[in-house]
Each structure stands twice: as C-alpha cells, then as structure tokens.
Amino acid sequence: RLLWAHKRTVQRWEAGTMRPTGAALALLTLVKRRGIQILT
C-alpha cells in the first residue's frame, strides 16, 4: 500500500515476471537505501 502500486503488479515483481521501472524503480531504490520509514 505504501508504494501506491497495484497488488498484482507487486506480485509480478516478487515473482520475477515483471521488473519495476521509472518512478516505481526510483522509489524502491530509495526505500532500499533509507528504509521504509521514509514513506511515512
């Protein structure tokens, strides 16, 4: 929910059938570097 992505999209990322791009990739990179608390 915090990533503003559809549930199915996240499931595809996790399964490896789809990769995040653009803004989603940038946001995930930021969360990886600074932690999920950056979104709250």
PQR file with spaces between the fields and no chain letter, atoms N, CA, C, O and H, PARSE charges and radii, in Angstrom:
ATOM       1  N    ARG     1       0.796   -1.207    0.000 -0.4000 1.5000
ATOM       2  CA   ARG     1       0.000    0.000    0.000 -0.0000 2.0000
ATOM       3  C    ARG     1       0.832    1.262    0.000  0.5500 1.7000
ATOM       4  O    ARG     1       0.481    2.239   -0.661 -0.5500 1.4000
ATOM       5  N    LEU     2       1.906    1.254    0.718 -0.4000 1.5000
ATOM       6  CA   LEU     2       2.733    2.458    0.796 -0.0000 2.0000
ATOM       7  C    LEU     2       3.405    2.797   -0.525  0.5500 1.7000
ATOM       8  O    LEU     2       3.830    3.934   -0.729 -0.5500 1.4000
ATOM       9  H    LEU     2       2.192    0.460    1.255  0.4000 1.0000
ATOM      10  N    LEU     3       3.504    1.830   -1.416 -0.4000 1.5000
ATOM      11  CA   LEU     3       4.185    2.088   -2.686 -0.0000 2.0000
ATOM      12  C    LEU     3       3.242    2.549   -3.789  0.5500 1.7000
ATOM      13  O    LEU     3       3.695    2.838   -4.896 -0.5500 1.4000
ATOM      14  H    LEU     3       3.159    0.906   -1.249  0.4000 1.0000
ATOM      15  N    TRP     4       1.966    2.623   -3.518 -0.4000 1.5000
ATOM      16  CA   TRP     4       0.974    3.085   -4.495 -0.0000 2.0000
ATOM      17  C    TRP     4       0.999    2.261   -5.770  0.5500 1.7000
ATOM      18  O    TRP     4       0.826    2.792   -6.867 -0.5500 1.4000
ATOM      19  H    TRP     4       1.599    2.388   -2.618  0.4000 1.0000
ATOM      20  N    ALA     5       1.213    0.974   -5.623 -0.4000 1.5000
ATOM      21  CA   ALA     5       1.233    0.063   -6.770 -0.0000 2.0000
ATOM      22  C    ALA     5       0.120   -0.962   -6.595  0.5500 1.7000
ATOM      23  O    ALA     5      -0.249   -1.312   -5.474 -0.5500 1.4000
ATOM      24  H    ALA     5       1.354    0.542   -4.732  0.4000 1.0000
ATOM      25  N    HIS     6      -0.402   -1.433   -7.705 -0.4000 1.5000
ATOM      26  CA   HIS     6      -1.432   -2.461   -7.642 -0.0000 2.0000
ATOM      27  C    HIS     6      -0.857   -3.740   -7.039  0.5500 1.7000
ATOM      28  O    HIS     6       0.317   -4.061   -7.221 -0.5500 1.4000
ATOM      29  H    HIS     6      -0.102   -1.149   -8.616  0.4000 1.0000
ATOM      30  N    LYS     7      -1.703   -4.451   -6.328 -0.4000 1.5000
ATOM      31  CA   LYS     7      -1.280   -5.695   -5.678 -0.0000 2.0000
ATOM      32  C    LYS     7      -0.702   -6.671   -6.702  0.5500 1.7000
ATOM      33  O    LYS     7       0.328   -7.299   -6.457 -0.5500 1.4000
ATOM      34  H    LYS     7      -2.657   -4.190   -6.180  0.4000 1.0000
ATOM      35  N    ARG     8      -1.362   -6.792   -7.832 -0.4000 1.5000
ATOM      36  CA   ARG     8      -0.911   -7.736   -8.866 -0.0000 2.0000
ATOM      37  C    ARG     8       0.462   -7.337   -9.420  0.5500 1.7000
ATOM      38  O    ARG     8       1.289   -8.197   -9.720 -0.5500 1.4000
ATOM      39  H    ARG     8      -2.198   -6.282   -8.030  0.4000 1.0000
ATOM      40  N    THR     9       0.692   -6.049   -9.550 -0.4000 1.5000
ATOM      41  CA   THR     9       1.986   -5.568  -10.032 -0.0000 2.0000
ATOM      42  C    THR     9       3.096   -5.972   -9.075  0.5500 1.7000
ATOM      43  O    THR     9       4.144   -6.459   -9.499 -0.5500 1.4000
ATOM      44  H    THR     9       0.020   -5.350   -9.306  0.4000 1.0000
ATOM      45  N    VAL    10       2.867   -5.769   -7.785 -0.4000 1.5000
ATOM      46  CA   VAL    10       3.862   -6.137   -6.773 -0.0000 2.0000
ATOM      47  C    VAL    10       4.089   -7.646   -6.790  0.5500 1.7000
ATOM      48  O    VAL    10       5.224   -8.105   -6.655 -0.5500 1.4000
ATOM      49  H    VAL    10       2.016   -5.373   -7.440  0.4000 1.0000
ATOM      50  N    GLN    11       3.024   -8.412   -6.955 -0.4000 1.5000
ATOM      51  CA   GLN    11       3.161   -9.866   -7.029 -0.0000 2.0000
ATOM      52  C    GLN    11       4.026  -10.268   -8.223  0.5500 1.7000
ATOM      53  O    GLN    11       4.829  -11.195   -8.120 -0.5500 1.4000
ATOM      54  H    GLN    11       2.102   -8.039   -7.064  0.4000 1.0000
ATOM      55  N    ARG    12       3.871   -9.586   -9.339 -0.4000 1.5000
ATOM      56  CA   ARG    12       4.684   -9.879  -10.526 -0.0000 2.0000
ATOM      57  C    ARG    12       6.143   -9.504  -10.298  0.5500 1.7000
ATOM      58  O    ARG    12       7.044  -10.216  -10.742 -0.5500 1.4000
ATOM      59  H    ARG    12       3.218   -8.833   -9.422  0.4000 1.0000
ATOM      60  N    TRP    13       6.381   -8.391   -9.609 -0.4000 1.5000
ATOM      61  CA   TRP    13       7.762   -8.021   -9.270 -0.0000 2.0000
ATOM      62  C    TRP    13       8.389   -9.110   -8.416  0.5500 1.7000
ATOM      63  O    TRP    13       9.518   -9.534   -8.661 -0.5500 1.4000
ATOM      64  H    TRP    13       5.649   -7.812   -9.248  0.4000 1.0000
ATOM      65  N    GLU    14       7.642   -9.559   -7.407 -0.4000 1.5000
ATOM      66  CA   GLU    14       8.160  -10.569   -6.485 -0.0000 2.0000
ATOM      67  C    GLU    14       8.397  -11.906   -7.185  0.5500 1.7000
ATOM      68  O    GLU    14       9.340  -12.625   -6.853 -0.5500 1.4000
ATOM      69  H    GLU    14       6.725   -9.214   -7.208  0.4000 1.0000
ATOM      70  N    ALA    15       7.543  -12.235   -8.150 -0.4000 1.5000
ATOM      71  CA   ALA    15       7.675  -13.498   -8.875 -0.0000 2.0000
ATOM      72  C    ALA    15       8.765  -13.430   -9.943  0.5500 1.7000
ATOM      73  O    ALA    15       9.191  -14.461  -10.463 -0.5500 1.4000
ATOM      74  H    ALA    15       6.778  -11.651   -8.419  0.4000 1.0000
ATOM      75  N    GLY    16       9.210  -12.232  -10.265 -0.4000 1.5000
ATOM      76  CA   GLY    16      10.241  -12.072  -11.277 -0.0000 2.0000
ATOM      77  C    GLY    16       9.718  -12.054  -12.699  0.5500 1.7000
ATOM      78  O    GLY    16      10.507  -12.091  -13.643 -0.5500 1.4000
ATOM      79  H    GLY    16       8.863  -11.395   -9.842  0.4000 1.0000
ATOM      80  N    THR    17       8.400  -11.996  -12.876 -0.4000 1.5000
ATOM      81  CA   THR    17       7.828  -11.959  -14.218 -0.0000 2.0000
ATOM      82  C    THR    17       7.741  -10.541  -14.766  0.5500 1.7000
ATOM      83  O    THR    17       7.447  -10.341  -15.944 -0.5500 1.4000
ATOM      84  H    THR    17       7.758  -11.965  -12.109  0.4000 1.0000
ATOM      85  N    MET    18       7.994   -9.571  -13.919 -0.4000 1.5000
ATOM      86  CA   MET    18       7.949   -8.171  -14.311 -0.0000 2.0000
ATOM      87  C    MET    18       8.933   -7.414  -13.432  0.5500 1.7000
ATOM      88  O    MET    18       9.120   -7.775  -12.270 -0.5500 1.4000
ATOM      89  H    MET    18       8.233   -9.733  -12.962  0.4000 1.0000
ATOM      90  N    ARG    19       9.560   -6.378  -13.960 -0.4000 1.5000
ATOM      91  CA   ARG    19      10.507   -5.579  -13.175 -0.0000 2.0000
ATOM      92  C    ARG    19       9.994   -4.152  -13.062  0.5500 1.7000
ATOM      93  O    ARG    19       9.435   -3.619  -14.020 -0.5500 1.4000
ATOM      94  H    ARG    19       9.408   -6.085  -14.904  0.4000 1.0000
ATOM      95  N    PRO    20      10.177   -3.527  -11.903 -0.5600 1.5000
ATOM      96  CA   PRO    20       9.761   -2.134  -11.759  0.2800 2.0000
ATOM      97  C    PRO    20      10.618   -1.230  -12.644  0.5500 1.7000
ATOM      98  O    PRO    20      11.799   -1.497  -12.865 -0.5500 1.4000
ATOM      99  N    THR    21      10.006   -0.160  -13.146 -0.4000 1.5000
ATOM     100  CA   THR    21      10.715    0.806  -13.982 -0.0000 2.0000
ATOM     101  C    THR    21      10.324    2.217  -13.559  0.5500 1.7000
ATOM     102  O    THR    21       9.406    2.403  -12.761 -0.5500 1.4000
ATOM     103  H    THR    21       9.047    0.057  -12.967  0.4000 1.0000
ATOM     104  N    GLY    22      11.006    3.178  -14.083 -0.4000 1.5000
ATOM     105  CA   GLY    22      10.659    4.575  -13.884 -0.0000 2.0000
ATOM     106  C    GLY    22      10.551    4.985  -12.430  0.5500 1.7000
ATOM     107  O    GLY    22      11.440    4.719  -11.621 -0.5500 1.4000
ATOM     108  H    GLY    22      11.752    3.027  -14.732  0.4000 1.0000
ATOM     109  N    ALA    23       9.435    5.643  -12.112 -0.4000 1.5000
ATOM     110  CA   ALA    23       9.211    6.167  -10.765 -0.0000 2.0000
ATOM     111  C    ALA    23       9.163    5.053   -9.724  0.5500 1.7000
ATOM     112  O    ALA    23       9.661    5.224   -8.612 -0.5500 1.4000
ATOM     113  H    ALA    23       8.713    5.859  -12.769  0.4000 1.0000
ATOM     114  N    ALA    24       8.567    3.915  -10.074 -0.4000 1.5000
ATOM     115  CA   ALA    24       8.484    2.802   -9.123 -0.0000 2.0000
ATOM     116  C    ALA    24       9.878    2.295   -8.768  0.5500 1.7000
ATOM     117  O    ALA    24      10.159    2.002   -7.606 -0.5500 1.4000
ATOM     118  H    ALA    24       8.162    3.776  -10.978  0.4000 1.0000
ATOM     119  N    LEU    25      10.739    2.192   -9.755 -0.4000 1.5000
ATOM     120  CA   LEU    25      12.105    1.738   -9.508 -0.0000 2.0000
ATOM     121  C    LEU    25      12.857    2.741   -8.639  0.5500 1.7000
ATOM     122  O    LEU    25      13.581    2.353   -7.722 -0.5500 1.4000
ATOM     123  H    LEU    25      10.511    2.430  -10.700  0.4000 1.0000
ATOM     124  N    ALA    26      12.687    4.017   -8.924 -0.4000 1.5000
ATOM     125  CA   ALA    26      13.349    5.055   -8.126 -0.0000 2.0000
ATOM     126  C    ALA    26      12.876    5.013   -6.679  0.5500 1.7000
ATOM     127  O    ALA    26      13.682    5.134   -5.757 -0.5500 1.4000
ATOM     128  H    ALA    26      12.099    4.333   -9.669  0.4000 1.0000
ATOM     129  N    LEU    27      11.573    4.841   -6.476 -0.4000 1.5000
ATOM     130  CA   LEU    27      11.018    4.788   -5.128 -0.0000 2.0000
ATOM     131  C    LEU    27      11.509    3.556   -4.376  0.5500 1.7000
ATOM     132  O    LEU    27      11.869    3.650   -3.203 -0.5500 1.4000
ATOM     133  H    LEU    27      10.918    4.742   -7.225  0.4000 1.0000
ATOM     134  N    LEU    28      11.527    2.416   -5.035 -0.4000 1.5000
ATOM     135  CA   LEU    28      12.016    1.192   -4.396 -0.0000 2.0000
ATOM     136  C    LEU    28      13.496    1.293   -4.046  0.5500 1.7000
ATOM     137  O    LEU    28      13.928    0.786   -3.011 -0.5500 1.4000
ATOM     138  H    LEU    28      11.235    2.340   -5.988  0.4000 1.0000
ATOM     139  N    THR    29      14.263    1.938   -4.896 -0.4000 1.5000
ATOM     140  CA   THR    29      15.687    2.143   -4.614 -0.0000 2.0000
ATOM     141  C    THR    29      15.866    3.023   -3.390  0.5500 1.7000
ATOM     142  O    THR    29      16.713    2.752   -2.539 -0.5500 1.4000
ATOM     143  H    THR    29      13.912    2.350   -5.737  0.4000 1.0000
ATOM     144  N    LEU    30      15.066    4.078   -3.303 -0.4000 1.5000
ATOM     145  CA   LEU    30      15.123    4.974   -2.147 -0.0000 2.0000
ATOM     146  C    LEU    30      14.760    4.235   -0.861  0.5500 1.7000
ATOM     147  O    LEU    30      15.422    4.406    0.163 -0.5500 1.4000
ATOM     148  H    LEU    30      14.378    4.299   -3.994  0.4000 1.0000
ATOM     149  N    VAL    31      13.718    3.421   -0.912 -0.4000 1.5000
ATOM     150  CA   VAL    31      13.302    2.638    0.256 -0.0000 2.0000
ATOM     151  C    VAL    31      14.401    1.653    0.649  0.5500 1.7000
ATOM     152  O    VAL    31      14.657    1.448    1.835 -0.5500 1.4000
ATOM     153  H    VAL    31      13.180    3.282   -1.743  0.4000 1.0000
ATOM     154  N    LYS    32      15.045    1.048   -0.336 -0.4000 1.5000
ATOM     155  CA   LYS    32      16.127    0.100   -0.041 -0.0000 2.0000
ATOM     156  C    LYS    32      17.288    0.799    0.667  0.5500 1.7000
ATOM     157  O    LYS    32      17.881    0.251    1.597 -0.5500 1.4000
ATOM     158  H    LYS    32      14.837    1.214   -1.300  0.4000 1.0000
ATOM     159  N    ARG    33      17.602    2.001    0.222 -0.4000 1.5000
ATOM     160  CA   ARG    33      18.738    2.733    0.799 -0.0000 2.0000
ATOM     161  C    ARG    33      18.431    3.349    2.158  0.5500 1.7000
ATOM     162  O    ARG    33      19.276    3.335    3.054 -0.5500 1.4000
ATOM     163  H    ARG    33      17.121    2.446   -0.533  0.4000 1.0000
ATOM     164  N    ARG    34      17.224    3.892    2.314 -0.4000 1.5000
ATOM     165  CA   ARG    34      16.916    4.661    3.528 -0.0000 2.0000
ATOM     166  C    ARG    34      15.896    4.012    4.451  0.5500 1.7000
ATOM     167  O    ARG    34      15.689    4.479    5.571 -0.5500 1.4000
ATOM     168  H    ARG    34      16.539    3.904    1.586  0.4000 1.0000
ATOM     169  N    GLY    35      15.256    2.939    3.992 -0.4000 1.5000
ATOM     170  CA   GLY    35      14.276    2.241    4.820 -0.0000 2.0000
ATOM     171  C    GLY    35      12.851    2.680    4.535  0.5500 1.7000
ATOM     172  O    GLY    35      12.609    3.774    4.024 -0.5500 1.4000
ATOM     173  H    GLY    35      15.424    2.560    3.082  0.4000 1.0000
ATOM     174  N    ILE    36      11.919    1.811    4.875 -0.4000 1.5000
ATOM     175  CA   ILE    36      10.502    2.037    4.590 -0.0000 2.0000
ATOM     176  C    ILE    36       9.952    3.256    5.315  0.5500 1.7000
ATOM     177  O    ILE    36       8.978    3.858    4.862 -0.5500 1.4000
ATOM     178  H    ILE    36      12.116    0.922    5.290  0.4000 1.0000
ATOM     179  N    GLN    37      10.566    3.628    6.439 -0.4000 1.5000
ATOM     180  CA   GLN    37      10.069    4.761    7.217 -0.0000 2.0000
ATOM     181  C    GLN    37      10.132    6.067    6.436  0.5500 1.7000
ATOM     182  O    GLN    37       9.491    7.043    6.823 -0.5500 1.4000
ATOM     183  H    GLN    37      11.356    3.139    6.807  0.4000 1.0000
ATOM     184  N    ILE    38      10.882    6.104    5.359 -0.4000 1.5000
ATOM     185  CA   ILE    38      10.953    7.320    4.553 -0.0000 2.0000
ATOM     186  C    ILE    38       9.599    7.656    3.918  0.5500 1.7000
ATOM     187  O    ILE    38       9.359    8.800    3.534 -0.5500 1.4000
ATOM     188  H    ILE    38      11.403    5.310    5.044  0.4000 1.0000
ATOM     189  N    LEU    39       8.720    6.661    3.808 -0.4000 1.5000
ATOM     190  CA   LEU    39       7.412    6.869    3.194 -0.0000 2.0000
ATOM     191  C    LEU    39       6.341    7.317    4.180  0.5500 1.7000
ATOM     192  O    LEU    39       5.243    7.693    3.770 -0.5500 1.4000
ATOM     193  H    LEU    39       8.915    5.731    4.120  0.4000 1.0000
ATOM     194  N    THR    40       6.641    7.281    5.448 -0.4000 1.5000
ATOM     195  CA   THR    40       5.618    7.642    6.438 -0.0000 2.0000
ATOM     196  C    THR    40       5.833    9.025    6.993  0.5500 1.7000
ATOM     197  O    THR    40       5.059    9.479    7.837 -0.5500 1.4000
ATOM     198  H    THR    40       7.532    6.975    5.781  0.4000 1.0000
